[in-house]
Amino acid sequence: MKAKKKTNTDAQGDVLDSPMVALAALKRGNKKKEKAAEKLEIKKHTTEDEGSSKLSNKIYEKELSKLQLELVKMQYWAKFTGARVVILFEGRDAAGKGGTIKRITEPLNPRGCRIVALGTPSDREKTQWYFQRYVEHLPAAGEIVCFDRSWYNRAGIEHVMDFCSKAEYKEFMQTCPEFEQMLVRSGIILLKYWFSVSDEEQERRFQSRVTDPARRWKLSPMDLESRDRWVDYSKAKDNMFAHTNIPEAPWFTVEGDDKKRARLNCIHHVLSKIPYVDMTPSPPELPPRKSAGHYVRPPINEQFFVPSMY
């Protein structure tokens, strides 16, 4: 019996012995690879979480863990010495302020560290001294306060969007340095950070928020408006720096295109500007648990439990 000649076929069953057919199959394969690459690229550019960072998750998590341990030590020091710390986070929309604030506050005791993110002022607040509604959130002894946007709204969004008059804007630029000098003289440690992001990266993050329902709430009408006023915001920022970058409270710029590096760099800098020492208390000794005695738990069927769904 003669051995049957083996026929080469592709995934679709087409015979590949013909050069033309083989070439067509090769093109089909290349198209599939191109489509797969396109899908991968789309996924890459619509994921906002870590952006296009080249820092590996392993290194990032390791360094973040070290820095967060130092933050805990710093909070112990603040509580023991009665220090008062204010950290302002300003910058472009989608520049990474919120993610950095989250990484700073998540390991800390919320009783001594809080986030202040004020909304639109009420009709009553609009009649107050401009700094008044921020003053009530300043820290007492042993407290750390992170402002997710601050009194600098007047120098940025309020000025660009014409939410304040030219006279109010001019008054702010004159009195803000005096206000911050008062805070520093009173003993408050005041740190000011500006998160910078390129227009290309900001646009990528905006597009990600459009496609991600879990992040869409971050895309406010003001964010959309800022896309068309990039230059106006740049000019406002430059003028703000020129008037409020004072020796007692200078501005520090954080490059925010790489979210992981921005978070690590900012936390490291915060720690470097606060003269803390390790005052972590010694671990307590836990005594043996006392006997329950004659206590009897009530029947389980008399209680309501959350269903075990996972």
C-alpha angles and dihedrals in degrees: 000000000000116000113246114247110249112241119214114222135175128228091280092053095250115149111249099194090097111079092220092051091046091051091051091051090050090053090050090052092050091050090053090051091048091051091049090050091049091052090049091049092049090051091048094052097042097053109093100177100092100358118204096331116156091199109107119240090237094058092040094052092045094052093041090053091053093049094047090053088055090050089056090051089050091052091051088052092049092050093047096046098035093239119169118215128189120184120187120203115197134155147100122336111270091013094129104262095132095050092051093048089051092053091048097049103035096080094042131092105261090214089069102029127051141168121233116201108162122198130214110320117255123241089262094049090051088064093052130091102283096243094044099093090050095048093064089061096053115119129264122215113313095013134123120204124192115197112208091204117343145186086323088082085092092058093046127025097012092052097042094045094042093243090140133041124254089249092054090048092050091047091052093051090052100043101036095077089048091049092051092046088056091052093050093046089053089060101261117143102227120193123179123196129187115198111211125197132175119249090242093054093043090053091050090053092047090052089049091054090052092056098038113073091194091060101032092098087069091066102084127179088254090056090054091048091050090060089069094043102051094130093045091054090047091054091046091051093049092051091046091054091048092056104033106033093105128166092244092054113013125183119251117201120215117201101227107184089098105050097194095051092042092056094047094045093049095048091047090051093048090054092047092055096051116074096220128153129200108274097158107152120240115265110269122239112245112218119219114279115261120244117264088232113195095341113132121195116234117253114281092230089066092063135073118233133190108252116253100242097158 
